[in-house]
Amino acid sequence: MERVRMIKPPFTMESALEKVRMAEEAWNSKDPERVALAYSPGSEWRNRTEFIRGRDEIRAFLRRKWAKELGYRLKKTLWAFGENRIAVSFEYEWHDEAGKWYRSYGNELWEFDEDGLMRRRLASINDAEITPVERRVI
């Protein structure tokens, strides 16, 4: 995310909603370089059972993710916020190379540094196979 648009803590309802919207837009771009800029250089992630540290690992993870999760489309919803933390619920849909569709959904806990970069992301995610007519994140 561009530095000029960086939203810094402490968060208000308005700034937390904007931070969530910006994250959703970045992830829907499917651009690992763009997404990685929202995270601090030493950012730590727990994504399902994978532990990721730093922008290089984030970019590599996202490249692998979007090579597998085709047609990816995400919706994030603000759940709660505090001084330098935001909690979101999310769902995203994607299909594999065979054309099977899935909905992945869960929760993320975000912690930000003083510059507004995410220094920690904890994600709990579940997947459900869906039919194309069941899609709702379009």
VOPAGU-2260 file (C-alpha; in pm, 1 decimal, decimal comma):
REM VOPAGU-2260
SITE   aa  ch    i         X         Y         Z
SITE  MET   A    0       0,0       0,0       0,0
SITE  GLU   A    1     119,4     346,8     -75,1
SITE  ARG   A    2     279,6     534,8     212,1
SITE  VAL   A    3      59,0     839,6     150,0
SITE  ARG   A    4    -248,3     625,6     220,8
SITE  MET   A    5    -104,6     461,3     532,0
SITE  ILE   A    6    -350,3     464,4     821,4
SITE  LYS   A    7    -177,5     465,7    1158,6
SITE  PRO   A    8    -303,1     359,1    1501,1
SITE  PRO   A    9    -477,6     432,7    1726,7
SITE  PHE   A   10    -779,5     333,1    1519,3
SITE  THR   A   11   -1123,1     487,2    1512,1
SITE  MET   A   12   -1427,6     316,9    1360,8
SITE  GLU   A   13   -1371,9     514,3    1040,9
SITE  SER   A   14    -998,4     440,0    1014,3
SITE  ALA   A   15   -1044,3      70,3    1101,4
SITE  LEU   A   16   -1310,1      34,0     830,0
SITE  GLU   A   17   -1079,3     207,1     580,4
SITE  LYS   A   18    -787,7     -19,9     679,4
SITE  VAL   A   19   -1006,5    -327,9     616,9
SITE  ARG   A   20   -1126,4    -190,2     281,5
SITE  MET   A   21    -768,3    -117,6     172,7
SITE  ALA   A   22    -658,5    -469,4     271,9
SITE  GLU   A   23    -946,8    -623,5      77,6
SITE  GLU   A   24    -858,5    -420,8    -233,2
SITE  ALA   A   25    -490,9    -513,3    -208,9
SITE  TRP   A   26    -557,4    -887,0    -166,7
SITE  ASN   A   27    -809,9    -884,8    -452,5
SITE  SER   A   28    -538,8    -737,5    -676,7
SITE  LYS   A   29    -355,7   -1070,3    -636,3
SITE  ASP   A   30     -30,0    -873,7    -654,2
SITE  PRO   A   31     217,8   -1013,0    -397,1
SITE  GLU   A   32     438,6    -703,3    -425,3
SITE  ARG   A   33     150,1    -467,6    -347,5
SITE  VAL   A   34      16,6    -680,0     -62,0
SITE  ALA   A   35     359,3    -723,4     100,6
SITE  LEU   A   36     403,6    -346,3     133,0
SITE  ALA   A   37     126,8    -336,0     396,5
SITE  TYR   A   38     336,9    -553,7     629,0
SITE  SER   A   39     638,9    -457,0     834,8
SITE  PRO   A   40     973,8    -596,5     712,9
SITE  GLY   A   41     976,0    -844,0    1004,4
SITE  SER   A   42     603,7    -918,6    1001,2
SITE  GLU   A   43     501,0   -1253,2    1151,3
SITE  TRP   A   44     211,3   -1459,9    1021,4
SITE  ARG   A   45      31,4   -1771,6    1125,3
SITE  ASN   A   46    -173,4   -1878,4     826,0
SITE  ARG   A   47    -349,5   -2207,5     894,2
SITE  THR   A   48     -55,9   -2426,9     999,2
SITE  GLU   A   49     210,9   -2226,4     817,7
SITE  PHE   A   50     435,8   -1976,2     993,8
SITE  ILE   A   51     572,1   -1694,4     778,9
SITE  ARG   A   52     817,9   -1418,8     865,1
SITE  GLY   A   53     911,7   -1110,2     667,3
SITE  ARG   A   54     814,3    -963,7     332,9
SITE  ASP   A   55    1015,4   -1210,6     122,5
SITE  GLU   A   56     833,5   -1507,1     276,6
SITE  ILE   A   57     501,4   -1322,1     246,4
SITE  ARG   A   58     557,2   -1263,5    -125,6
SITE  ALA   A   59     658,7   -1627,5    -180,2
SITE  PHE   A   60     354,4   -1749,9      12,4
SITE  LEU   A   61     118,6   -1528,4    -188,1
SITE  ARG   A   62     268,8   -1641,6    -520,6
SITE  ARG   A   63     209,7   -2006,6    -422,0
SITE  LYS   A   64    -138,6   -1927,0    -293,6
SITE  TRP   A   65    -261,9   -1750,1    -605,0
SITE  ALA   A   66    -102,2   -2005,3    -838,6
SITE  LYS   A   67    -324,4   -2267,1    -669,7
SITE  GLU   A   68    -634,2   -2061,6    -584,1
SITE  LEU   A   69    -759,6   -1955,4    -925,6
SITE  GLY   A   70   -1039,8   -1702,4    -968,2
SITE  TYR   A   71    -967,8   -1576,9    -614,4
SITE  ARG   A   72   -1213,3   -1316,1    -482,3
SITE  LEU   A   73   -1219,3   -1197,1    -118,6
SITE  LYS   A   74   -1457,4   -1010,4     113,9
SITE  LYS   A   75   -1338,6    -885,9     456,5
SITE  THR   A   76   -1564,8    -754,3     733,5
SITE  LEU   A   77   -1452,9    -554,9    1035,7
SITE  TRP   A   78   -1526,7    -752,2    1352,1
SITE  ALA   A   79   -1360,6    -536,7    1620,9
SITE  PHE   A   80   -1076,3    -290,9    1672,9
SITE  GLY   A   81    -864,6    -139,6    1948,5
SITE  GLU   A   82    -559,3      82,2    1986,8
SITE  ASN   A   83    -333,7     -91,3    1731,9
SITE  ARG   A   84    -533,3    -406,3    1657,6
SITE  ILE   A   85    -809,6    -502,3    1418,8
SITE  ALA   A   86   -1007,4    -827,1    1397,6
SITE  VAL   A   87   -1182,0    -924,1    1075,5
SITE  SER   A   88   -1396,9   -1205,0     950,1
SITE  PHE   A   89   -1358,4   -1297,5     585,1
SITE  GLU   A   90   -1461,7   -1529,0     310,3
SITE  TYR   A   91   -1306,2   -1585,1     -26,3
SITE  GLU   A   92   -1387,0   -1809,9    -316,7
SITE  TRP   A   93   -1160,2   -1977,6    -564,0
SITE  HIS   A   94   -1135,7   -2279,3    -790,8
SITE  ASP   A   95    -864,8   -2532,9    -853,3
SITE  GLU   A   96    -720,8   -2639,4   -1189,7
SITE  ALA   A   97    -993,6   -2903,7   -1223,8
SITE  GLY   A   98   -1263,0   -2634,6   -1190,7
SITE  LYS   A   99   -1384,9   -2728,2    -839,5
SITE  TRP   A  100   -1498,4   -2424,2    -643,4
SITE  TYR   A  101   -1426,7   -2360,5    -276,2
SITE  ARG   A  102   -1522,9   -2104,0     -16,1
SITE  SER   A  103   -1255,0   -2034,9     242,1
SITE  TYR   A  104   -1366,9   -1846,8     548,9
SITE  GLY   A  105   -1242,0   -1754,2     889,7
SITE  ASN   A  106   -1099,2   -1484,1    1111,6
SITE  GLU   A  107    -783,8   -1277,1    1118,9
SITE  LEU   A  108    -627,3   -1087,3    1406,3
SITE  TRP   A  109    -404,9    -798,0    1297,9
SITE  GLU   A  110    -152,8    -601,9    1503,4
SITE  PHE   A  111       9,0    -285,5    1364,0
SITE  ASP   A  112     326,6     -95,2    1438,1
SITE  GLU   A  113     331,6     281,2    1495,8
SITE  ASP   A  114     370,1     347,0    1121,0
SITE  GLY   A  115      52,9     153,1    1038,1
SITE  LEU   A  116     231,6    -152,4     896,4
SITE  MET   A  117      98,2    -489,1    1004,6
SITE  ARG   A  118     353,1    -659,3    1225,3
SITE  ARG   A  119     146,6    -965,4    1312,5
SITE  ARG   A  120    -129,7   -1154,5    1132,7
SITE  LEU   A  121    -297,8   -1459,9    1284,1
SITE  ALA   A  122    -537,5   -1634,8    1045,2
SITE  SER   A  123    -771,6   -1925,1    1114,4
SITE  ILE   A  124    -920,1   -2056,3     790,1
SITE  ASN   A  125   -1159,2   -2334,3     689,4
SITE  ASP   A  126   -1246,6   -2452,1     338,6
SITE  ALA   A  127   -1576,8   -2581,2     203,0
SITE  GLU   A  128   -1634,8   -2716,1    -144,6
SITE  ILE   A  129   -1916,0   -2528,5    -321,4
SITE  THR   A  130   -2089,5   -2542,9    -656,3
SITE  PRO   A  131   -2056,6   -2252,5    -898,7
SITE  VAL   A  132   -2419,0   -2147,8    -831,6
SITE  GLU   A  133   -2341,9   -2120,2    -457,2
SITE  ARG   A  134   -2082,7   -1848,4    -516,7
SITE  ARG   A  135   -2154,6   -1523,4    -336,5
SITE  VAL   A  136   -1821,3   -1334,4    -340,7
SITE  ILE   A  137   -1825,6   -1194,4    -691,3
